Every structure is written in C-alpha cells, then in structure tokens.
Amino acid sequence: MKLAIGCDHVGIELKPVIVEFLEELGHSVQDFGTDSAARVDYPDYAQAVSQAVVTKNCDLGILICGTGVGISIAANKVKGIRAVVCSEPYSAKLSREHNNTNILAFGSRVIGPELAKMITKEWLDAEFQGGRHQKRVDQISQLQN
Ligand code: RB5
C-alpha cells in the first residue's frame, strides 16, 4: 500500500521510526512533514495527509502529534476521512473492521515506538468487514453532508 504520513513538531522523533517500519513491511510512504522541532500547527499536517487519502493519492494515512487528539479531530473535519486516535492495538484493529478508518493517529507523548509499531501493524492487517457495519459507516458519511 501507499501510506501518507505527517506530524507536528512533537511527533518528529516517532515519525521516522514509523516510516522505517512501514517500509520494512513493504509499503511505500509519502511523508508530508514536519521534520524539524520548529513549532507548527497540527491542522496543516492533518489537512495534507487527509487530502492525499480522499483524493486516493495514498491508500491510508498516519498522523502523529503530542496526544493524537488534535490532529485526529482536524483530520475528521475533512469529508471522507474517518480518523481514529489509538493508544492500544485492539481499538486500532476494530476501527478498521467496524468503522473502516482511513487514518490512524497516535500521540508521541502517550505511547512509545514499540507500541506505536504494534498498533500500526494491527491497523494495517485488519480489513473492513462491511455487512451491518457498512450502513453505520454510510450514516457517518451522511453526517458530513
Ligand atoms: C502541541 O503542543 C500539542 O498541542 C499537539 O502536539 C497535540 O498534542 C494536540 O492535540
């Protein structure tokens, strides 16, 4: 798959760890920054990654900020995005299977690199189950109209 990734200044140490992990898994990665410790605004990176996903330039997206909260809230404002912020793998897996999430967010101040990799792997390996969940995902889409 092709993954879009982005972070704010709080995520600059965790992001390269996840990029390397994704590449080891055989995915290609488009990195939308940021790459320096200079203070930036997380909605800008949420927007860049979200656009890459909704335009199908990338299959899925990953976003990192301090908590994962602000950047996932921002991403969820973009029509067609279903972003989940996760600190453990169970919710990450179920968010794909039931909610068809297309962006995974986590907080670099909340979880360490090994847990972030585990969450990422569970999320990527899971597949949307459709069926009864499709109706609910469609209802979510209606809320955006
Ligand atoms: C930046 O200080 C911080 O607010 C941001 O990384 C994130 O945690 C917001 O939700």
Backbone and ligand atoms as CSV (ligand in chain L), in Angstrom:
chain,resi,resn,atom,element,x,y,z
A,1,MET,N,N,0.831,-1.193,0.000
A,1,MET,CA,C,0.000,0.000,0.000
A,1,MET,C,C,0.870,1.250,0.000
A,2,LYS,N,N,0.246,2.345,-0.369
A,2,LYS,CA,C,0.937,3.641,-0.270
A,2,LYS,C,C,0.335,4.404,0.921
A,3,LEU,N,N,1.192,4.758,1.854
A,3,LEU,CA,C,0.762,5.423,3.087
A,3,LEU,C,C,1.203,6.886,3.070
A,4,ALA,N,N,0.302,7.764,3.469
A,4,ALA,CA,C,0.653,9.169,3.728
A,4,ALA,C,C,0.935,9.308,5.217
A,5,ILE,N,N,1.963,10.082,5.558
A,5,ILE,CA,C,2.261,10.277,6.979
A,5,ILE,C,C,2.585,11.744,7.235
A,6,GLY,N,N,2.201,12.215,8.409
A,6,GLY,CA,C,2.502,13.591,8.787
A,6,GLY,C,C,2.467,13.747,10.292
A,7,CYS,N,N,3.127,14.762,10.777
A,7,CYS,CA,C,3.157,15.003,12.230
A,7,CYS,C,C,3.416,16.489,12.481
A,8,ASP,N,N,3.171,16.898,13.714
A,8,ASP,CA,C,3.614,18.239,14.115
A,8,ASP,C,C,4.997,18.116,14.764
A,9,HIS,N,N,5.473,19.205,15.336
A,9,HIS,CA,C,6.831,19.226,15.892
A,9,HIS,C,C,7.021,18.244,17.044
A,10,VAL,N,N,5.930,17.835,17.691
A,10,VAL,CA,C,6.036,16.890,18.816
A,10,VAL,C,C,6.238,15.457,18.312
A,11,GLY,N,N,5.923,15.240,17.058
A,11,GLY,CA,C,6.000,13.875,16.520
A,11,GLY,C,C,7.244,13.573,15.706
A,12,ILE,N,N,8.195,14.487,15.680
A,12,ILE,CA,C,9.324,14.311,14.739
A,12,ILE,C,C,10.259,13.152,15.075
A,13,GLU,N,N,10.264,12.716,16.331
A,13,GLU,CA,C,11.131,11.563,16.645
A,13,GLU,C,C,10.434,10.240,16.356
A,14,LEU,N,N,9.149,10.190,16.575
A,14,LEU,CA,C,8.404,8.945,16.346
A,14,LEU,C,C,8.150,8.720,14.848
A,15,LYS,N,N,7.940,9.786,14.100
A,15,LYS,CA,C,7.564,9.608,12.689
A,15,LYS,C,C,8.576,8.780,11.892
A,16,PRO,N,N,9.903,9.092,11.972
A,16,PRO,CA,C,10.848,8.276,11.175
A,16,PRO,C,C,10.872,6.806,11.581
A,17,VAL,N,N,10.582,6.522,12.850
A,17,VAL,CA,C,10.509,5.130,13.315
A,17,VAL,C,C,9.362,4.415,12.585
A,18,ILE,N,N,8.235,5.105,12.463
A,18,ILE,CA,C,7.068,4.504,11.798
A,18,ILE,C,C,7.288,4.419,10.285
A,19,VAL,N,N,7.940,5.420,9.711
A,19,VAL,CA,C,8.244,5.365,8.275
A,19,VAL,C,C,9.111,4.146,7.977
A,20,GLU,N,N,10.147,3.957,8.773
A,20,GLU,CA,C,11.055,2.820,8.561
A,20,GLU,C,C,10.300,1.500,8.733
A,21,PHE,N,N,9.437,1.441,9.720
A,21,PHE,CA,C,8.646,0.229,9.981
A,21,PHE,C,C,7.726,-0.071,8.792
A,22,LEU,N,N,7.077,0.954,8.282
A,22,LEU,CA,C,6.177,0.766,7.134
A,22,LEU,C,C,6.955,0.260,5.921
A,23,GLU,N,N,8.127,0.812,5.716
A,23,GLU,CA,C,8.940,0.391,4.570
A,23,GLU,C,C,9.429,-1.043,4.745
A,24,GLU,N,N,9.765,-1.400,5.980
A,24,GLU,CA,C,10.159,-2.796,6.258
A,24,GLU,C,C,9.013,-3.760,5.947
A,25,LEU,N,N,7.796,-3.300,6.154
A,25,LEU,CA,C,6.616,-4.133,5.872
A,25,LEU,C,C,6.289,-4.173,4.376
A,26,GLY,N,N,7.028,-3.402,3.579
A,26,GLY,CA,C,6.841,-3.419,2.135
A,26,GLY,C,C,5.940,-2.331,1.592
A,27,HIS,N,N,5.562,-1.385,2.420
A,27,HIS,CA,C,4.709,-0.290,1.965
A,27,HIS,C,C,5.559,0.868,1.447
A,28,SER,N,N,4.970,1.686,0.586
A,28,SER,CA,C,5.646,2.932,0.223
A,28,SER,C,C,5.024,4.062,1.035
A,29,VAL,N,N,5.823,5.088,1.301
A,29,VAL,CA,C,5.411,6.147,2.217
A,29,VAL,C,C,5.627,7.506,1.571
A,30,GLN,N,N,4.602,8.344,1.620
A,30,GLN,CA,C,4.745,9.748,1.238
A,30,GLN,C,C,4.699,10.570,2.517
A,31,ASP,N,N,5.802,11.253,2.796
A,31,ASP,CA,C,5.967,11.974,4.065
A,31,ASP,C,C,5.663,13.459,3.861
A,32,PHE,N,N,4.652,13.947,4.569
A,32,PHE,CA,C,4.220,15.341,4.425
A,32,PHE,C,C,4.811,16.260,5.499
A,33,GLY,N,N,5.850,15.768,6.235
A,33,GLY,CA,C,6.467,16.589,7.261
A,33,GLY,C,C,5.645,16.594,8.539
A,34,THR,N,N,5.993,17.415,9.461
A,34,THR,CA,C,7.147,18.289,9.540
A,34,THR,C,C,8.374,17.484,9.958
A,35,ASP,N,N,9.535,18.073,9.785
A,35,ASP,CA,C,10.765,17.339,10.081
A,35,ASP,C,C,11.665,18.082,11.051
A,36,SER,N,N,11.233,19.236,11.515
A,36,SER,CA,C,12.076,19.977,12.448
A,36,SER,C,C,11.309,20.267,13.731
A,37,ALA,N,N,12.059,20.673,14.746
A,37,ALA,CA,C,11.456,20.951,16.047
A,37,ALA,C,C,10.805,22.333,16.102
A,38,ALA,N,N,10.883,23.068,15.007
A,38,ALA,CA,C,10.224,24.381,14.981
A,38,ALA,C,C,8.718,24.194,15.127
A,39,ARG,N,N,8.109,25.002,15.982
A,39,ARG,CA,C,6.692,24.838,16.308
A,39,ARG,C,C,5.817,25.061,15.073
A,40,VAL,N,N,4.921,24.105,14.822
A,40,VAL,CA,C,3.990,24.213,13.690
A,40,VAL,C,C,2.577,23.937,14.210
A,41,ASP,N,N,1.605,24.049,13.315
A,41,ASP,CA,C,0.205,23.830,13.684
A,41,ASP,C,C,-0.279,22.506,13.096
A,42,TYR,N,N,-0.698,21.601,13.978
A,42,TYR,CA,C,-1.065,20.245,13.524
A,42,TYR,C,C,-2.196,20.206,12.492
A,43,PRO,N,N,-3.146,21.168,12.454
A,43,PRO,CA,C,-4.186,21.059,11.415
A,43,PRO,C,C,-3.611,21.088,9.991
A,44,ASP,N,N,-2.491,21.773,9.800
A,44,ASP,CA,C,-1.895,21.821,8.454
A,44,ASP,C,C,-1.460,20.433,7.987
A,45,TYR,N,N,-0.941,19.647,8.906
A,45,TYR,CA,C,-0.450,18.306,8.546
A,45,TYR,C,C,-1.616,17.326,8.444
A,46,ALA,N,N,-2.619,17.543,9.274
A,46,ALA,CA,C,-3.845,16.746,9.155
A,46,ALA,C,C,-4.477,16.968,7.784
A,47,GLN,N,N,-4.494,18.221,7.359
A,47,GLN,CA,C,-5.099,18.538,6.062
A,47,GLN,C,C,-4.323,17.898,4.912
A,48,ALA,N,N,-3.000,17.998,4.945
A,48,ALA,CA,C,-2.174,17.453,3.854
A,48,ALA,C,C,-2.356,15.941,3.725
A,49,VAL,N,N,-2.307,15.251,4.844
A,49,VAL,CA,C,-2.448,13.790,4.809
A,49,VAL,C,C,-3.877,13.399,4.430
A,50,SER,N,N,-4.855,14.120,4.960
A,50,SER,CA,C,-6.256,13.820,4.646
A,50,SER,C,C,-6.537,14.004,3.159
A,51,GLN,N,N,-6.010,15.064,2.580
A,51,GLN,CA,C,-6.211,15.299,1.148
A,51,GLN,C,C,-5.606,14.176,0.321
A,52,ALA,N,N,-4.427,13.713,0.719
A,52,ALA,CA,C,-3.774,12.615,-0.002
A,52,ALA,C,C,-4.647,11.363,0.030
A,53,VAL,N,N,-5.366,11.169,1.128
A,53,VAL,CA,C,-6.211,9.969,1.263
A,53,VAL,C,C,-7.525,10.138,0.491
A,54,VAL,N,N,-8.192,11.270,0.649
A,54,VAL,CA,C,-9.502,11.407,-0.016
A,54,VAL,C,C,-9.364,11.526,-1.537
A,55,THR,N,N,-8.221,12.007,-2.015
A,55,THR,CA,C,-8.005,12.064,-3.468
A,55,THR,C,C,-7.477,10.736,-4.010
A,56,LYS,N,N,-7.262,9.770,-3.122
A,56,LYS,CA,C,-6.752,8.435,-3.459
A,56,LYS,C,C,-5.315,8.466,-3.975
A,57,ASN,N,N,-4.637,9.565,-3.725
A,57,ASN,CA,C,-3.201,9.599,-3.997
A,57,ASN,C,C,-2.478,8.612,-3.087
A,58,CYS,N,N,-3.014,8.433,-1.882
A,58,CYS,CA,C,-2.498,7.430,-0.942
A,58,CYS,C,C,-3.672,6.580,-0.451
A,59,ASP,N,N,-3.371,5.349,-0.072
A,59,ASP,CA,C,-4.431,4.430,0.361
A,59,ASP,C,C,-4.930,4.748,1.772
A,60,LEU,N,N,-3.987,5.012,2.665
A,60,LEU,CA,C,-4.303,5.265,4.068
A,60,LEU,C,C,-3.332,6.308,4.601
A,61,GLY,N,N,-3.656,6.863,5.780
A,61,GLY,CA,C,-2.783,7.886,6.358
A,61,GLY,C,C,-2.481,7.637,7.824
A,62,ILE,N,N,-1.345,8.153,8.267
A,62,ILE,CA,C,-0.947,8.092,9.671
A,62,ILE,C,C,-0.548,9.488,10.117
A,63,LEU,N,N,-1.065,9.889,11.287
A,63,LEU,CA,C,-0.798,11.226,11.817
A,63,LEU,C,C,-0.306,11.131,13.259
A,64,ILE,N,N,0.646,11.974,13.592
A,64,ILE,CA,C,1.218,11.966,14.951
A,64,ILE,C,C,1.282,13.399,15.474
A,65,CYS,N,N,0.760,13.594,16.687
A,65,CYS,CA,C,1.021,14.839,17.413
A,65,CYS,C,C,1.307,14.446,18.856
A,66,GLY,N,N,1.202,15.357,19.788
A,66,GLY,CA,C,1.547,15.022,21.170
A,66,GLY,C,C,0.648,13.967,21.771
A,67,THR,N,N,-0.654,14.145,21.565
A,67,THR,CA,C,-1.632,13.188,22.087
A,67,THR,C,C,-2.325,12.388,20.991
A,68,GLY,N,N,-2.220,12.855,19.744
A,68,GLY,CA,C,-3.011,12.283,18.643
A,68,GLY,C,C,-4.413,12.858,18.586
A,69,VAL,N,N,-4.771,13.649,19.586
A,69,VAL,CA,C,-6.149,14.147,19.685
A,69,VAL,C,C,-6.401,15.280,18.692
A,70,GLY,N,N,-5.604,16.335,18.789
A,70,GLY,CA,C,-5.846,17.497,17.925
A,70,GLY,C,C,-5.766,17.141,16.450
A,71,ILE,N,N,-4.774,16.352,16.111
A,71,ILE,CA,C,-4.533,16.043,14.693
A,71,ILE,C,C,-5.631,15.120,14.140
A,72,SER,N,N,-6.204,14.258,15.007
A,72,SER,CA,C,-7.299,13.397,14.536
A,72,SER,C,C,-8.605,14.187,14.447
A,73,ILE,N,N,-8.816,15.103,15.378
A,73,ILE,CA,C,-10.012,15.967,15.286
A,73,ILE,C,C,-9.974,16.752,13.982
A,74,ALA,N,N,-8.815,17.308,13.674
A,74,ALA,CA,C,-8.676,18.092,12.437
A,74,ALA,C,C,-8.921,17.217,11.210
A,75,ALA,N,N,-8.331,16.037,11.192
A,75,ALA,CA,C,-8.498,15.138,10.034
A,75,ALA,C,C,-9.964,14.772,9.845
A,76,ASN,N,N,-10.679,14.578,10.949
A,76,ASN,CA,C,-12.088,14.175,10.852
A,76,ASN,C,C,-12.999,15.279,10.330
A,77,LYS,N,N,-12.470,16.489,10.181
A,77,LYS,CA,C,-13.245,17.574,9.570
A,77,LYS,C,C,-13.224,17.497,8.050
A,78,VAL,N,N,-12.329,16.678,7.504
A,78,VAL,CA,C,-12.214,16.559,6.041
A,78,VAL,C,C,-13.202,15.493,5.561
A,79,LYS,N,N,-14.039,15.875,4.616
A,79,LYS,CA,C,-15.067,14.959,4.121
A,79,LYS,C,C,-14.424,13.682,3.576
A,80,GLY,N,N,-14.904,12.554,4.048
A,80,GLY,CA,C,-14.385,11.266,3.582
A,80,GLY,C,C,-13.354,10.660,4.512
A,81,ILE,N,N,-12.919,11.439,5.506
A,81,ILE,CA,C,-11.928,10.913,6.457
A,81,ILE,C,C,-12.634,10.338,7.680
A,82,ARG,N,N,-12.170,9.166,8.069
A,82,ARG,CA,C,-12.553,8.557,9.339
A,82,ARG,C,C,-11.244,8.255,10.070
A,83,ALA,N,N,-10.877,9.167,10.945
A,83,ALA,CA,C,-9.606,9.045,11.673
A,83,ALA,C,C,-9.864,8.528,13.075
A,84,VAL,N,N,-8.964,7.649,13.530
A,84,VAL,CA,C,-9.057,7.127,14.898
A,84,VAL,C,C,-7.756,7.438,15.626
A,85,VAL,N,N,-7.885,7.871,16.875
A,85,VAL,CA,C,-6.690,8.016,17.708
A,85,VAL,C,C,-6.642,6.817,18.632
A,86,CYS,N,N,-5.500,6.116,18.643
A,86,CYS,CA,C,-5.374,4.859,19.382
A,86,CYS,C,C,-4.129,4.839,20.248
A,87,SER,N,N,-4.284,4.247,21.437
A,87,SER,CA,C,-3.138,4.011,22.317
A,87,SER,C,C,-2.949,2.524,22.578
A,88,GLU,N,N,-3.751,1.712,21.918
A,88,GLU,CA,C,-3.634,0.257,22.071
A,88,GLU,C,C,-4.144,-0.421,20.785
A,89,PRO,N,N,-3.665,-1.645,20.526
A,89,PRO,CA,C,-3.947,-2.263,19.228
A,89,PRO,C,C,-5.379,-2.748,19.017
A,90,TYR,N,N,-6.091,-3.085,20.100
A,90,TYR,CA,C,-7.445,-3.637,19.922
A,90,TYR,C,C,-8.362,-2.639,19.217
A,91,SER,N,N,-8.341,-1.394,19.693
A,91,SER,CA,C,-9.202,-0.376,19.067
A,91,SER,C,C,-8.753,-0.080,17.644
A,92,ALA,N,N,-7.454,-0.153,17.409
A,92,ALA,CA,C,-6.939,0.086,16.056
A,92,ALA,C,C,-7.501,-0.954,15.085
A,93,LYS,N,N,-7.422,-2.214,15.485
A,93,LYS,CA,C,-7.933,-3.321,14.646
A,93,LYS,C,C,-9.436,-3.175,14.405
A,94,LEU,N,N,-10.188,-2.974,15.494
A,94,LEU,CA,C,-11.645,-2.864,15.365
A,94,LEU,C,C,-12.065,-1.613,14.594
A,95,SER,N,N,-11.242,-0.576,14.660
A,95,SER,CA,C,-11.595,0.653,13.934
A,95,SER,C,C,-11.550,0.435,12.427
A,96,ARG,N,N,-10.726,-0.516,12.005
A,96,ARG,CA,C,-10.704,-0.860,10.571
A,96,ARG,C,C,-11.862,-1.804,10.262
A,97,GLU,N,N,-12.030,-2.822,11.095
A,97,GLU,CA,C,-13.029,-3.858,10.821
A,97,GLU,C,C,-14.455,-3.312,10.868
A,98,HIS,N,N,-14.733,-2.434,11.811
A,98,HIS,CA,C,-16.109,-1.956,12.007
A,98,HIS,C,C,-16.346,-0.559,11.438
A,99,ASN,N,N,-15.354,0.314,11.527
A,99,ASN,CA,C,-15.559,1.735,11.188
A,99,ASN,C,C,-14.868,2.146,9.897
A,100,ASN,N,N,-14.120,1.223,9.305
A,100,ASN,CA,C,-13.400,1.486,8.044
A,100,ASN,C,C,-12.565,2.762,8.133
A,101,THR,N,N,-11.828,2.891,9.221
A,101,THR,CA,C,-10.989,4.082,9.379
A,101,THR,C,C,-9.940,4.138,8.271
A,102,ASN,N,N,-9.666,5.342,7.830
A,102,ASN,CA,C,-8.648,5.507,6.784
A,102,ASN,C,C,-7.468,6.359,7.252
A,103,ILE,N,N,-7.524,6.830,8.482
A,103,ILE,CA,C,-6.363,7.485,9.092
A,103,ILE,C,C,-6.217,6.979,10.520
A,104,LEU,N,N,-4.975,6.628,10.860
A,104,LEU,CA,C,-4.612,6.242,12.224
A,104,LEU,C,C,-3.789,7.373,12.829
A,105,ALA,N,N,-4.166,7.790,14.039
A,105,ALA,CA,C,-3.397,8.827,14.741
A,105,ALA,C,C,-2.936,8.282,16.084
A,106,PHE,N,N,-1.751,8.709,16.490
A,106,PHE,CA,C,-1.353,8.432,17.869
A,106,PHE,C,C,-0.509,9.558,18.420
A,107,GLY,N,N,-0.339,9.500,19.745
A,107,GLY,CA,C,0.341,10.579,20.447
A,107,GLY,C,C,1.741,10.172,20.861
A,108,SER,N,N,2.717,10.951,20.428
A,108,SER,CA,C,4.113,10.625,20.759
A,108,SER,C,C,4.428,10.877,22.228
A,109,ARG,N,N,3.538,11.635,22.912
A,109,ARG,CA,C,3.720,11.836,24.344
A,109,ARG,C,C,2.951,10.789,25.152
A,110,VAL,N,N,2.224,9.935,24.453
A,110,VAL,CA,C,1.365,8.962,25.119
A,110,VAL,C,C,1.934,7.542,25.015
A,111,ILE,N,N,2.394,7.182,23.806
A,111,ILE,CA,C,2.888,5.817,23.593
A,111,ILE,C,C,4.324,5.851,23.078
A,112,GLY,N,N,5.036,4.757,23.313
A,112,GLY,CA,C,6.405,4.619,22.838
A,112,GLY,C,C,6.447,3.987,21.459
A,113,PRO,N,N,7.649,3.926,20.872
A,113,PRO,CA,C,7.781,3.445,19.498
A,113,PRO,C,C,7.345,1.996,19.289
A,114,GLU,N,N,7.610,1.110,20.239
A,114,GLU,CA,C,7.244,-0.300,20.026
A,114,GLU,C,C,5.733,-0.488,20.039
A,115,LEU,N,N,5.061,0.202,20.949
A,115,LEU,CA,C,3.594,0.123,20.974
A,115,LEU,C,C,3.012,0.779,19.722
A,116,ALA,N,N,3.609,1.870,19.292
A,116,ALA,CA,C,3.137,2.533,18.065
A,116,ALA,C,C,3.260,1.591,16.866
A,117,LYS,N,N,4.342,0.838,16.798
A,117,LYS,CA,C,4.518,-0.116,15.692
A,117,LYS,C,C,3.475,-1.232,15.773
A,118,MET,N,N,3.220,-1.721,16.981
A,118,MET,CA,C,2.228,-2.795,17.163
A,118,MET,C,C,0.846,-2.318,16.744
A,119,ILE,N,N,0.492,-1.114,17.156
A,119,ILE,CA,C,-0.801,-0.529,16.786
A,119,ILE,C,C,-0.901,-0.387,15.268
A,120,THR,N,N,0.169,0.108,14.673
A,120,THR,CA,C,0.196,0.309,13.218
A,120,THR,C,C,0.000,-1.018,12.486
A,121,LYS,N,N,0.679,-2.047,12.943
A,121,LYS,CA,C,0.588,-3.363,12.285
A,121,LYS,C,C,-0.825,-3.933,12.395
A,122,GLU,N,N,-1.417,-3.863,13.579
A,122,GLU,CA,C,-2.785,-4.362,13.755
A,122,GLU,C,C,-3.754,-3.621,12.842
A,123,TRP,N,N,-3.569,-2.330,12.757
A,123,TRP,CA,C,-4.460,-1.491,11.941
A,123,TRP,C,C,-4.331,-1.848,10.458
A,124,LEU,N,N,-3.084,-1.994,10.011
A,124,LEU,CA,C,-2.855,-2.288,8.593
A,124,LEU,C,C,-3.317,-3.694,8.213
A,125,ASP,N,N,-3.185,-4.627,9.124
A,125,ASP,CA,C,-3.544,-6.019,8.820
A,125,ASP,C,C,-5.051,-6.252,8.831
A,126,ALA,N,N,-5.786,-5.389,9.497
A,126,ALA,CA,C,-7.237,-5.580,9.611
A,126,ALA,C,C,-7.936,-5.119,8.334
A,127,GLU,N,N,-9.095,-5.721,8.080
A,127,GLU,CA,C,-9.887,-5.351,6.890
A,127,GLU,C,C,-11.310,-4.995,7.302
A,128,PHE,N,N,-11.882,-4.032,6.608
A,128,PHE,CA,C,-13.269,-3.646,6.864
A,128,PHE,C,C,-14.171,-4.847,6.599
A,129,GLN,N,N,-15.082,-5.115,7.524
A,129,GLN,CA,C,-15.941,-6.294,7.407
A,129,GLN,C,C,-17.229,-6.033,6.646
A,130,GLY,N,N,-17.541,-4.774,6.366
A,130,GLY,CA,C,-18.769,-4.481,5.612
A,130,GLY,C,C,-20.001,-4.961,6.354
A,131,GLY,N,N,-20.961,-5.504,5.601
A,131,GLY,CA,C,-22.179,-6.054,6.213
A,131,GLY,C,C,-22.909,-5.003,7.032
A,132,ARG,N,N,-23.245,-5.359,8.267
A,132,ARG,CA,C,-24.012,-4.433,9.117
A,132,ARG,C,C,-23.240,-3.158,9.402
A,133,HIS,N,N,-21.916,-3.234,9.309
A,133,HIS,CA,C,-21.103,-2.047,9.593
A,133,HIS,C,C,-21.168,-1.018,8.459
A,134,GLN,N,N,-21.450,-1.492,7.244
A,134,GLN,CA,C,-21.495,-0.573,6.103
A,134,GLN,C,C,-22.573,0.489,6.295
A,135,LYS,N,N,-23.741,0.053,6.775
A,135,LYS,CA,C,-24.851,1.004,6.979
A,135,LYS,C,C,-24.428,2.118,7.938
A,136,ARG,N,N,-23.721,1.733,8.994
A,136,ARG,CA,C,-23.338,2.724,10.011
A,136,ARG,C,C,-22.270,3.668,9.479
A,137,VAL,N,N,-21.354,3.124,8.677
A,137,VAL,CA,C,-20.336,3.989,8.065
A,137,VAL,C,C,-21.013,4.954,7.084
A,138,ASP,N,N,-22.023,4.447,6.362
A,138,ASP,CA,C,-22.791,5.328,5.463
A,138,ASP,C,C,-23.494,6.426,6.261
A,139,GLN,N,N,-24.009,6.067,7.434
A,139,GLN,CA,C,-24.664,7.074,8.284
A,139,GLN,C,C,-23.665,8.144,8.737
A,140,ILE,N,N,-22.447,7.729,9.024
A,140,ILE,CA,C,-21.399,8.702,9.396
A,140,ILE,C,C,-21.164,9.656,8.225
A,141,SER,N,N,-21.094,9.090,7.011
A,141,SER,CA,C,-20.875,9.928,5.831
A,141,SER,C,C,-21.997,10.948,5.669
A,142,GLN,N,N,-23.233,10.514,5.961
A,142,GLN,CA,C,-24.370,11.437,5.858
A,142,GLN,C,C,-24.218,12.627,6.798
A,143,LEU,N,N,-23.624,12.400,7.938
A,143,LEU,CA,C,-23.432,13.493,8.903
A,143,LEU,C,C,-22.512,14.576,8.347
A,144,GLN,N,N,-21.653,14.180,7.390
A,144,GLN,CA,C,-20.727,15.151,6.816
A,144,GLN,C,C,-21.380,15.989,5.715
A,145,ASN,N,N,-22.594,15.599,5.290
A,145,ASN,CA,C,-23.239,16.343,4.197
A,145,ASN,C,C,-24.036,17.533,4.725
L,1,RB5,C1,C,1.447,20.745,20.654
L,1,RB5,O1,O,1.950,21.372,21.788
L,1,RB5,C2,C,0.298,19.826,21.051
L,1,RB5,O2,O,-0.800,20.578,21.444
L,1,RB5,C3,C,-0.064,18.885,19.923
L,1,RB5,O3,O,1.043,18.122,19.582
L,1,RB5,C4,C,-1.174,17.902,20.203
L,1,RB5,O4,O,-0.934,17.180,21.373
L,1,RB5,C5,C,-2.547,18.419,20.125
L,1,RB5,O5,O,-3.535,17.702,20.268
